[in-house]
Amino acid sequence: MSGRTYPAVGGIKSHNSLLYYGAHKLYANKMIKKAKIEDIKAIQKLINSFASKDLMLSRSLNELYENLRDYWIAKERGRVIGCAALHISWDDLAEIKSVAVAKNKQGKGIGGKLISVCLTEAKELGAKRIFVLTYKPEYFKKFGFKRVKNSQLPHKIWAECINCCKFPNCKEIALLKTL
């Protein structure tokens, strides 16, 4: 392996086509890194605090543990203050989901940094398209996502929806970005 690094989207460095995301500070006081088992309960608490207000969908501990490798977190002073997940859905298609930032940390660019690292990882993994299902479409439009009809996404992505308490009356909006 050579010592060369290549710039990638969002300030993450690529090392011979692999993401280089060791335990180092990527942004000011914040630590953006892959989630670990010890972070799962804090991630659930953060996500479900917004889900209880119908601002996003809740996540069970089981689902979070099973999808641990999808999650990125922002930590400050050892506390999880933000999270986002990148999930590979199909062929060249990935999804960013569960984007949440602690209420007292919002407006400081943390959500944008989490989205940026997910976009970088998606590109590194070979995804060509990335989608979100959200109640906040305007936020994701700032990152180049465009609204699409739900029917434009493969049926496979809707398998998770069948088990959701909001099915079939969910009001999430589909957006898509080409990388």
Phi, psi and omega in degrees: 000127179281165179274008183283142173237154182235133180296146178223174181304138171079012175084001176277141180264139178265137179239101182050052177070006175249143177294136176252099183225058178294181182281070177231159181284126178263331184219127173026242181274353188269149175245116176257120181205171177291142179290153176240168180308318182296345182268346190301315182295324177290323177297314180299316180300317179296308181300311186288341174294327177277325179297325180295343178255013181060033178263343175198175181274144179287162177227132178280158175301318179303312180297319181294315178297317181295332183248022182312316184293346177281338193269137169249149177227157169249130180237144175223126182051041177079003183249135176289120180245355178195158177206159174199151180235143172246119182239126177282125185259320187189142173030263182251021187243131178231163179233137168261128181216169177056043176280118180213141176227134180310138185307318182283359179245002181289155178081012182245010177086005183293315178300318178298322178292322177293319177296318179300317180291327175293319178297320178297313180297318179301315180297316179298326181279350178100008177291141179252339179226146179222138182234163172226149169243119191212158170266354183237066184298327182298325179298313183286336177297332178296341181256013177091008176283144179237142181295138176226161175288141179306327182292347179280348179265148182300149180301331182304325183290342182274355180301322179295328184295328183301328181270001183277143179294342180269352180289135005260016185257030182290142181254014179296146182251136180271133174228151184224145177227136174265130182272000000 
